Amino acid sequence: MKQLIEIELIKLKANRSVWIMAAIYALISIYIVGQTSSLGSSTSALGASDPLSFPMIWMTGTYMSSFLVFFPAILIILNSGNEFNFKTSRQHIIDGLSRDQFILLKFVTILIIAVTLTLFIFILCLLIGLTAENDLAFGEQFSYIIGYFIYLVGVMSFAQLIVFIFKRTGVSIGVFVGYYFCLEPILYWSVFHNSDAKFYLPIETFDNLLFSPLKDNIDNLNLGFNNLSYSLDWSNAFIALIYIAIYLLIIRTIFKSRDL
């Protein structure tokens, strides 16, 4: 495992797109989380004088940062797509890496990125929260940090599945973008609007791990924040982990049955 991590870290460090996306993610995260203070009158409805104070910052910080999950997902597609485009995946197998180890290597990449981004959001929320007057730093809302980590792993695993299916970077990005921004929203809001099936769509499964003011109050749309969950729903986390395992199983089946 140590050797696999070292191999992937070397690739990530040498990849310019990693640093560019990391800088964009960091700057935009700081900006959009900071803009939460402009919610104005809604802050009292959140149950706190300030959504950037403890312990509400864990909810608002992870929620606002979730809008940027597109960046690490695309990074995963670029990373794995390059393996197929430049035939390095085949070279790894020739050099003695088993197919299972190669899949594990790609999942290690997801974990490295997810841990890094989660730590960044944790530190960002902690620093912002310390500027407000509130003694309860780690309330039940802190569980959303764990949900955020699973959320990142889940969405990136879904992106990984797409690139393993289509192999070509451009096609995989197109499919992911089309599904993420078009197909699933149509399925959620139109096709399965009156069915509980909408909660088990691939991306929605992971979205359920985070605080969502609109979806929690969709019945009245007044954003009164009456139905907020102040801690992670662990049953949703369990379902998300099952989805991740299913994605990995499908990736393994595809990769082991396909000619390199």
N, C-alpha and C positions, 0 to 999 in steps of 0.2 A: 504493500500500500504506500509506503514512504517513497519508493521509487516512482510509482505512478504519479504521486502528487508533485514530485520534483520535475518530472517530464512535463506535466501540464503547466506548472508555474513558469518554466522556461519559455514555453510557447506563448503564454499570456503576456509575459514581460516583453517579448519581442514583437508583439502584435500592436501596431500603432493605433488601430481602431479601438482597442481596449482602453488606451489612455484617453483618447478623444471622447469616447462615450462615458468614461468615468468622470471626466471633467464636466461634461454637459449634465450628467446625472446629479453631480454634487451641487453645481451652481443653481440648477433649476429647482432641486429639492429645497435648498436654503431659501430660495425666493418664494416658492409656492407655500411652504410651511409658514413662512413669515407673514404671508398675505392673509393667513387665517385670522389675524387680528382685526381685519376689516369686516368681519362678520357682523359687527355691530350688535344690534338688539338680539340677535340669535344666541349670543353667548350666554345669556341668563337661562335660556331654554336648554342649553347643554348641561345645566346643573353646576356651572362654575362661573365665576366672575370673568374669567378669561380662558378661552380654549387653548391658550399657550401656557397656562399654568399647570402645575401638578394637581391631580394626576391626569387631567384631561388631555395633556399634551401627547400622551401615548396613543390615544385614540385619533386625535386630529393629525398628528405627525405621520402616522402610518397610513392613514386614509389619503391624505394629500399626496404623499410620496408614491402611493400605488398607481397614480396616473402615469408614472414614468416606467412602469414595468415593461413597456414596449422596448426600451433600450437594451436591457440585459437579454430579453428574448431574442432580439435581432442579433445580438452579439453571439449568442449560442448558435444561431443558424449560420452566421459567418464562420465561426470557429469550426463547426462540424462540416459545413459545406466545403471549406477549404481542404479538409481531410480527403473528401471524395474527389474534388476537382483536381487536386495535385497528386492523387493516388498515394498519399502518405498513409492512409488507412491500410492499404494493401502492403505497403512497405513495413508497417508495424507488425503485421501478421507474419510476413516473411522473416522478419528479424526475431521472431520467437514469441511475440505477444499473442495470447489466445484471443479469440473473438469475445469471450466473456470479459477478459481483462480490458479489451479496447472499449467495450460498452461501459465498464466500471470507470475507465479513464475519463470518458465523456461525462459521466455522472459526477465524478470528482470535480470536474470543471464547474458544473452547476452548483455544487456545494460550496466551492471556493468563492464564487461570485455572490451567492446568497448570503454566506457568512459575512463577507466584506460589506455588502450593502446594508445588511441588518445592523452590523456594528456601527456603520456610519449614521444610520437613522437613530440608533440608540444614543450615540454621543450627541447628535444634533438636538434631539428632543431633551436630553439631559441638560445641555448648556442653555437652551431656550427656557426650559422649566425653572432653572436656577435663578433666572432674572426676575421671576414673579414671586410674590409673597405667598407661599403655601408650604406647609410643613410635611404634607402627606405626599412624598415623592413616588412611592411604589404601591399604589392602590391596586385594586382589581383590574383597572384599565391597563396595567402593565402587561397583562397576558396577551394583548394585541401585538406586542413585539414578537412573541412566539408565532402568533398567527401570521404576521408579516413574513417571517422566515419561511414558513410552510407555503405561503402564497407565492413567494418568489421561486421556490423550488418547483412548485406545481406548474406555474406558467412557463417556466424555462423547460421543464420536462415535456410539456405539450409542444413547445417549439422544437425541441430535440426530436420528438416523434415525427413531426412534419418533415424535417430535413432528412431523417433516415428513410422516410417513405419516398420522397421525390429526389433526393441526392443533390440536385442542382440548387445552388444558392439563390439565384434570382427567382426561380419558380417557388421555392420554399418561402421566401420572404413575401411573395405575392399571395400565396395561399394563406399564410399566417395573418397578414394584414387584412385580407379579404374576410377571413373568418372572424378575426378579433373585432374589427370595426363595422362589419356589415352583416355577415350571416348570423352570428350568434345574437346580436341585438334584435334582429328581425325575428329569430326564433323565440327569444325571451319575451318581447313586447307584443308580438302578433300571434305566432303559431301556438305557443304554449302559455299565453298570458293568463288563462284561467285554469291552468293545470300545475300541480306541484312538480311536474317533470322539468319545468324551467329552472328549478333550483339545482338540478343535477347535470346541466349542460357543462361542458369542459371548463370554460373560463369562469362561469358563474359559481361553480363548485368552490373555486379558490377565492372568488370575490366575497363569498359568504364568511370568510375568515376575518374580514375587516369590518370596521364601523362604516356604515353607509347611511347617511341621513335621509337621502331621497327614497331608497328602497325600504327603509324601516318605516316610512310614513306615506307610502304610495297610496294608501286607501283614502287619505284626505288631502294630500299634497299641500298642506299648509306649513310644512316644516316645523310643526310644533314640537318635534322631538319627544313625543310622549312614549314612544315604544323603543327607546334606545336600550341596547344591551351594553352594560358597562364592563363586561368581561368576555373573553373568547368562549364561543360555544364549542366545547371539546368534542361533541358528537360530529360537528362539521369538520373539525380537524381530523378526526378518525376517517371520515369519508374521503377527505382530501388525500390522506396518506394511501388509502386504497387505490384511488385514481392514479397516484404517482407510481405505485407498484404495478398497476395494469399497463401504464405507458411503458415502463421499463420492460415488462414481459413482452409486449408487442414489438418493441425495438429489438429485443434479443431474438425473437422469432424471425423477424424480417432479416436481420443482419446475418444470422446463422444459416438461413436458407438461400441467401443471395450470393451469386458469384462476385468476387472482388474484381 
